[in-house]
Each structure stands twice: as structure tokens, then as C-alpha cells.
């Protein structure tokens, strides 16, 4: 771990160069410090009206870009708290804010290492699996280097999963609620906890199992609400929904099956079918998660992690947008399974970086196609290899 920590420290005093998001992080944090709700304030409006309520307003707006600055923030409440911490320590220095944000991410990475290793040990899995995550150059560059807060989300999530394995489900619910309050992604996994609480091998009566499941989900919900309370207002939900809808319903980047569906739409109708496709793919994802929830033995943690991994990847494969840093979650989930295709994906997703070589950025779909051809080929190979091993064991 010392080596992994040293590699992260290399980026401590370096500004991110593959992402503009950190400018918005700093903007939101400084607005909060001034008592301004970032969910109700458009950077574009403040700049156009020559209202600069925070230090470096023009520099931050220019850095985040017009597209980002023209929409309300889409970062959940606990993530906003991280931005506020950066503002508290460095309200007048962009570099100082970057330093604080990176320190928070490095601390979260240390937490992932600690609880990830303990969970591997508790599940009788090789402890060295954690190094597939902590020593992965992609993780170090994208999270520590480019300041993406998947680290903080995953810290709370893996801590919560460790406590669930120890049957401390009340505190686990709080931590998973914290994880959702950093990034919404873990919300997808909530149905998969069903069989962890409701199963025949439990010593509890069916009524008590249902009671625990309901209370567990309520704890998660209440935790999210508590973090949201300081920001609640009449327009918060609509503003937030519009911003999230923009990134997942309008923006397109590094998609796989979505690009195939889009090409078919062009072929038959002559224009982009994004509005139709983005109404169908969520239904497919919901159906797949229903299958995973009721037809997999998720009362076993090892199976639960497999269900989470494949459920998340199904969601990614049908999404319009897959930024490189999104892979942090499937990569961490994979270390608790026998599957290594997420590790391979962190290698071939480098092909998507080609888009950043153009100003403004522009994808070359041949690079995207090559990325996914290599990935799906590896997945098929791994699946066949695992089947052969299974057949040998049962002969």
C-alpha cells in the first residue's frame, strides 16, 4: 500500500488535465460558503449579470465550460460537503482548493484499501485482490489525478458492505445512504439486497426478515434525506432532475450498444433516436435487475457482488455516456468475484482518451468500436474459461 500511496502523492501538487469538473466543484463549494444554494444558482446567469459572489468566479466559469455553466449542479449533497470543505480551507486559491479536494480523495482511497482488505479476508478471498484496485494506474490517474469523487462514494459503500457482512445492518444502511449522497450510482444496488434479508436459511421468522429489510431501506432513505435537508427548496427537484437528464439523456460519449442502436435509427429513420432509445434502455435495465434480484442467490455475499457487477455493467453497456472514471465501481466490485474483465476494461478504455486530443473534443468511433470489440472478446474468453474450470471441478 505504501507504493500505491506514493503514486497518489505524485499528483498532490498537479492540476487535473483530463477533466474540467473540478472547476465546478470549487464553484459549488464557494457558493455554499457564501450561503448560496448551488442547486438554485446558474453560473451562467451570475457571470452574465456581472455578479461575482465568489473569488476567481470568471476563471472558474471559463474553466468549467459553457455547457457545464449553463446548467444547475448535479452533484449530490454529501459531495457538496466535500466541496465546502475545500472552500473552507482555500476560498481564494484554485490551487489550494485542488489540494484539499485531492487530500480528501486520497484519504478515501486509504479507507477503501483498509475496509476492502478486511472484507476480502472476511469472505475468504485473497487479500492481495485489493491491489487490482489500489495499484491500478487508471484509478490513480482518474480519481486522484483528475479529482473524481467515485473514491469517496466507494469508501462509504465498501465500508457499508463490510458491516453488512458482519451483520451490523443498521450502521451499514447509514453508510450506504452516505454513499448514495455522494454519487447516486449505489441506488441501483438496493433491490439486490432483497435476498440478503429474505431467505429460507435465516434463523428469523419471515415477518422479522421483512421488518429488517424495510428498516434497512428506510435508514438509507432517511440518511439521504438528512443530507438533502439543507438544500431543500421548491425548485430543487426540478432543477436537479433537469441537470441529471441532460447528462444521461442528451450527452453521448464512449457508449457501446447505444451507439449500435443509434446507428440502426439513422439507417431506418435518418436521424438520432436518442429520445426513443433512452426510454427503452432503462426498462431493459430494470428488467435485468428484477431477474438478478429474484433469480440469483444474493443471500451469499460472493454471489451478491457478482450480481452487482453484472447489473452495473448491463446498465453501462446500454447507457449513452461512459466516462473513464465510471469504471472505478465495476473494478472494485470485481475484486470480490472471479471475473477480471473490469481490469481489462480499465486498460482498453484508454482508447476513449483519443477524443480529448481534439479541441473541441471529438470522438473517433473506430477507436470506440475497437475498445468494445476487445472488451467483449475478453469477456467471452473469460466466461468460457470459467465454464471449463467449473466442468473440471464437477467431473
C-alpha positions in Angstrom: 0.0 0.0 0.0 2.9 2.3 0.6 3.7 2.2 -3.1 0.1 2.9 -4.1 0.1 5.9 -1.6 3.4 7.3 -3.0 2.0 7.1 -6.6 -1.0 9.1 -5.4 1.1 11.7 -3.7 2.9 12.3 -7.0 -0.4 14.0 -8.2 -0.8 16.0 -5.0 0.5 19.3 -6.4 -0.6 18.8 -10.0 -3.7 20.3 -11.6 -6.1 17.9 -13.3 -5.6 18.0 -17.1 -8.2 15.5 -18.4 -11.3 16.9 -16.7 -12.9 20.3 -16.2 -15.2 19.1 -13.5 -13.1 20.3 -10.6 -13.8 23.9 -11.6 -17.5 23.3 -10.9 -16.6 21.5 -7.6 -14.7 24.6 -6.4 -17.5 26.9 -7.7 -20.2 25.0 -5.8 -18.2 24.8 -2.6 -17.5 28.6 -2.6 -21.2 29.3 -3.3 -22.1 27.2 -0.2 -19.5 29.1 1.9 -21.3 32.3 0.9 -24.7 30.8 1.9 -25.8 30.4 -1.7 -27.6 27.2 -2.7 -25.7 25.7 -5.7 -28.9 23.8 -6.8 -30.7 27.1 -7.4 -27.9 29.2 -8.9 -26.7 29.1 -12.5 -23.0 30.1 -13.1 -24.0 31.4 -16.5 -26.6 33.8 -15.0 -24.2 35.2 -12.4 -21.5 35.8 -15.0 -23.8 37.4 -17.5 -25.3 39.7 -14.8 -21.7 40.6 -13.7 -22.3 39.2 -10.2 -19.2 37.6 -8.8 -20.2 36.3 -5.3 -17.0 34.2 -5.0 -13.3 34.6 -5.6 -12.0 33.6 -9.1 -15.6 33.5 -10.5 -14.6 34.3 -14.1 -11.7 31.9 -14.1 -13.8 29.1 -12.6 -16.6 29.7 -15.1 -14.2 29.7 -18.0 -12.6 26.5 -16.7 -15.9 24.6 -16.2 -17.0 25.4 -19.8 -20.2 27.0 -21.1 -22.1 23.7 -21.2 -21.5 23.0 -17.5 -22.0 26.6 -16.5 -25.4 26.8 -18.2 -26.9 24.0 -16.1 -27.6 23.6 -12.4 -25.3 21.4 -10.4 -25.9 17.7 -10.4 -23.7 16.7 -7.5 -25.5 15.1 -4.5 -25.5 16.8 -1.0 -22.6 14.9 0.6 -20.4 15.5 -2.4 -21.3 19.2 -1.9 -20.0 18.9 1.7 -16.6 17.9 0.3 -16.6 21.0 -2.0 -17.5 23.1 1.0 -14.5 21.7 3.0 -12.2 22.8 0.1 -13.8 26.3 0.2 -13.3 26.5 4.0 -9.6 25.8 3.7 -8.9 27.6 0.4 -11.6 30.2 -0.5 -9.4 32.4 -2.6 -7.0 29.9 -4.2 -7.9 27.5 -7.0 -4.7 25.5 -6.5 -5.4 25.4 -2.7 -8.9 24.0 -3.3 -7.5 21.4 -5.7 -5.0 20.4 -2.9 -7.8 20.0 -0.4 -10.1 18.0 -2.7 -7.2 15.7 -3.6 -6.4 15.1 0.0 -10.0 14.0 0.7 -9.8 11.6 -2.2 -6.5 10.1 -1.1 -8.0 9.6 2.4 -11.0 7.9 0.9 -8.6 5.6 -1.1 -6.9 4.7 2.1 -10.3 3.8 3.6 -11.1 1.6 0.5 -7.8 -0.2 1.0 -8.5 -0.8 4.7 -12.1 -2.0 4.5 -11.7 -3.7 1.1 -8.9 -5.8 2.5 -10.9 -6.7 5.7 -13.9 -7.6 3.6 -11.8 -9.9 1.3 -10.4 -11.6 4.4 -13.9 -12.0 5.9 -15.1 -13.6 2.6 -12.1 -16.0 2.5 -10.9 -14.3 -0.7 -7.2 -13.5 -1.4 -6.3 -10.2 0.4 -4.0 -9.2 -2.4 -7.0 -8.8 -4.7 -7.3 -5.3 -3.3 -4.2 -4.3 -5.3 -6.1 -4.8 -8.6 -7.8 -1.6 -7.5 -5.3 0.3 -5.4 -2.3 -0.2 -7.8 -4.3 0.2 -11.0 -2.7 3.2 -12.9 -6.1 4.1 -14.3 -7.6 4.5 -10.8 -4.6 6.6 -9.7 -4.8 8.9 -12.7 -8.6 9.3 -13.0 -9.6 9.5 -9.3 -6.6 11.0 -7.5 -5.2 12.8 -10.6 -8.4 14.1 -12.2 -10.3 14.6 -8.9 -13.3 12.3 -9.4 -15.3 11.6 -6.2 -16.0 7.9 -7.0 -13.4 7.3 -4.3 -15.5 8.9 -1.6 -18.6 7.1 -2.8 -16.8 3.7 -2.9 -15.3 4.3 0.5 -18.7 4.6 2.2 -20.1 1.8 0.1 -17.4 -0.8 0.8 -17.4 0.1 4.5 -21.1 -0.5 4.5 -20.7 -3.8 2.7 -18.2 -4.9 5.3 -20.6 -4.1 8.1 -23.4 -5.9 6.3 -21.2 -9.0 6.1 -20.7 -8.6 9.9 -24.5 -8.3 10.2 -24.3 -4.7 11.5 -27.0 -3.8 9.1 -28.2 -0.6 10.8 -24.9 1.2 10.5 -24.4 -0.4 7.1 -27.6 1.3 6.0 -26.3 4.7 7.2 -23.1 4.2 5.2 -24.8 3.1 2.0 -27.0 6.2 2.4 -23.9 8.3 2.6 -22.5 6.6 -0.5 -25.7 7.5 -2.4 -25.4 11.0 -1.1 -22.0 11.3 -2.8 -23.0 9.7 -6.1 -26.4 8.3 -6.9 -25.0 5.1 -8.5 -25.3 2.7 -5.5 -29.1 3.3 -5.6 -29.1 0.7 -8.4 -28.0 -2.0 -6.0 -30.8 -1.6 -3.4 -33.1 -4.2 -5.0 -30.2 -6.8 -4.9 -30.2 -6.7 -1.1 -33.6 -8.4 -1.0 -32.4 -12.0 -0.6 -29.7 -10.9 1.8 -32.6 -10.2 4.3 -35.3 -12.5 2.9 -34.2 -16.2 2.6 -35.1 -19.6 3.9 -31.8 -20.2 5.8 -32.4 -17.3 8.1 -32.9 -18.0 11.8 -35.5 -15.2 11.9 -39.2 -15.5 11.1 -40.4 -14.2 7.8 -42.1 -11.3 9.4 -38.8 -10.2 11.2 -36.9 -10.6 7.9 -39.3 -8.3 6.2 -39.1 -5.8 9.1 -35.3 -5.7 8.9 -35.4 -5.2 5.1 -37.9 -2.4 5.4 -36.0 -0.7 8.2 -32.7 -1.1 6.3 -34.1 0.7 3.3 -35.7 3.3 5.4 -32.4 4.0 7.1 -30.8 4.5 3.7 -33.6 6.8 2.6 -33.6 8.9 5.8 -29.8 9.3 5.6 -30.1 10.7 2.1 -32.9 13.0 3.2 -31.0 14.3 6.1 -28.1 15.3 3.9 -30.6 16.9 1.5 -32.4 18.9 4.1 -30.0 22.0 4.0 -30.7 22.3 0.3 -34.4 21.7 0.1 -36.5 24.2 -1.8 -39.4 24.3 -4.2 -37.3 24.2 -7.3 -34.5 21.8 -6.2 -36.1 18.6 -7.5 -36.9 20.0 -11.0 -33.5 21.7 -11.3 -31.6 18.6 -10.2 -33.7 16.3 -12.5 -33.1 18.6 -15.5 -29.4 18.5 -14.9 -29.2 14.8 -14.5 -31.4 14.3 -17.5 -29.0 16.4 -19.6 -26.0 14.2 -18.9 -27.8 10.9 -19.3 -30.4 11.8 -21.9 -28.7 14.3 -24.2 -24.9 13.8 -23.9 -23.2 10.9 -25.8 -19.7 9.6 -25.1 -17.9 6.2 -25.3 -21.2 4.2 -25.5 -21.4 0.6 -26.7 -24.8 -0.8 -27.5 -26.3 2.6 -27.5 -24.2 3.6 -30.5 -25.4 0.4 -32.3 -29.0 1.3 -31.5 -28.3 4.9 -32.7 -26.8 3.6 -36.0 -29.9 1.5 -36.6 -32.0 4.5 -36.0 -30.0 6.5 -38.6 -30.3 3.7 -41.0 -34.1 3.3 -40.8 -35.2 6.9 -40.0 -32.3 9.1 -40.9 -31.9 10.9 -37.5 -30.7 10.3 -34.0 -33.2 8.2 -32.0 -31.8 9.2 -28.6 -35.2 10.2 -27.1 -36.7 6.8 -28.0 -33.6 4.8 -27.1 -33.2 6.4 -23.6 -36.8 5.5 -22.8 -36.3 1.8 -23.7 -32.9 1.1 -22.2 -33.9 2.0 -18.6 -36.8 -0.6 -18.9 -34.3 -3.2 -20.0 -32.0 -2.3 -17.1 -35.0 -2.6 -14.6 -36.0 -6.0 -16.1 -32.4 -7.3 -15.7 -32.2 -6.1 -12.1 -35.5 -7.8 -11.4 -34.0 -11.0 -12.8 -30.9 -10.6 -10.7 -32.9 -9.8 -7.6 -35.2 -12.8 -7.6 -33.3 -15.5 -9.5 -29.8 -15.2 -8.1 -28.6 -16.5 -4.6 -27.8 -13.0 -3.4 -28.0 -14.1 0.3 -24.4 -15.1 -0.3 -22.1 -12.1 -0.4 -19.9 -13.6 -3.1 -23.0 -14.0 -5.4 -24.3 -10.6 -4.4 -21.1 -8.9 -5.6 -21.4 -10.8 -8.9 -25.0 -9.6 -9.3 -23.9 -6.0 -8.6 -21.0 -6.3 -11.1 -23.1 -7.6 -14.0 -26.1 -5.4 -13.2 -23.9 -2.3 -13.2 -22.2 -3.4 -16.4 -25.5 -4.1 -18.1 -26.5 -0.5 -17.2 -23.2 0.8 -18.6 -23.5 -1.1 -21.8 -26.9 0.4 -22.5 -26.0 3.9 -21.4 -25.4 6.9 -23.7 -22.4 8.1 -21.7 -19.5 6.1 -20.2 -16.8 8.4 -18.9 -13.5 6.6 -18.0 -13.8 7.2 -14.3 -17.1 5.3 -14.2 -15.1 2.1 -14.3 -13.9 2.6 -10.7 -17.1 0.9 -9.4 -17.1 -2.2 -11.5 -13.4 -2.6 -10.9 -13.8 -2.5 -7.1 -16.7 -4.9 -7.3 -14.7 -7.3 -9.4 -12.1 -7.9 -6.8 -14.7 -9.8 -4.8 -15.5 -12.0 -7.7 -13.6 -14.4 -10.1 -14.1 -12.0 -13.0 -11.3 -9.8 -14.3 -12.9 -8.2 -17.3 -13.2 -4.8 -15.5 -9.4 -4.8 -15.0 -9.1 -5.4 -18.8 -11.6 -2.6 -19.4 -9.5 -0.1 -17.5 -6.8 -0.9 -20.0 -8.7 -0.6 -23.2 -10.8 2.4 -22.2 -7.6 4.4 -22.8 -8.7 4.3 -26.4 -11.6 6.7 -25.4 -9.0 9.3 -24.4 -8.5 9.9 -28.2 -11.5 12.3 -28.0 -9.6 14.6 -25.7 -6.9 15.1 -28.2 -9.3 17.3 -30.2 -10.4 20.9 -29.3 -13.3 20.8 -29.0 -13.3 17.1 -28.2 -14.4 14.8 -31.0 -14.8 11.0 -30.8 -13.4 8.7 -33.5 -15.9 5.8 -33.4 -13.3 3.4 -34.8 -11.5 3.8 -31.5 -14.7 3.2 -29.6 -15.5 0.1 -31.6 -12.0 -1.3 -31.0 -12.4 -0.7 -27.3 -15.6 -2.7 -27.1 -14.6 -5.4 -29.5 -11.5 -6.1 -27.3 -13.6 -5.9 -24.1 -16.4 -8.2 -25.3 -13.8 -10.7 -26.8 -12.1 -10.8 -23.4 -15.5 -11.3 -21.6 -16.4 -14.2 -23.9 -13.0 -15.7 -23.4 -13.2 -15.3 -19.6 -16.7 -16.8 -19.5 -15.6 -19.9 -21.5 -12.6 -20.3 -19.3 -14.7 -20.1 -16.1 -17.1 -22.7 -17.6 -14.2 -25.1 -18.3 -12.9 -24.8 -14.8 -16.4 -25.4 -13.4 -16.8 -28.6 -15.6 -13.4 -29.9 -14.5 -14.4 -29.4 -10.8 -17.7 -31.3 -11.2 -16.3 -34.2 -13.3 
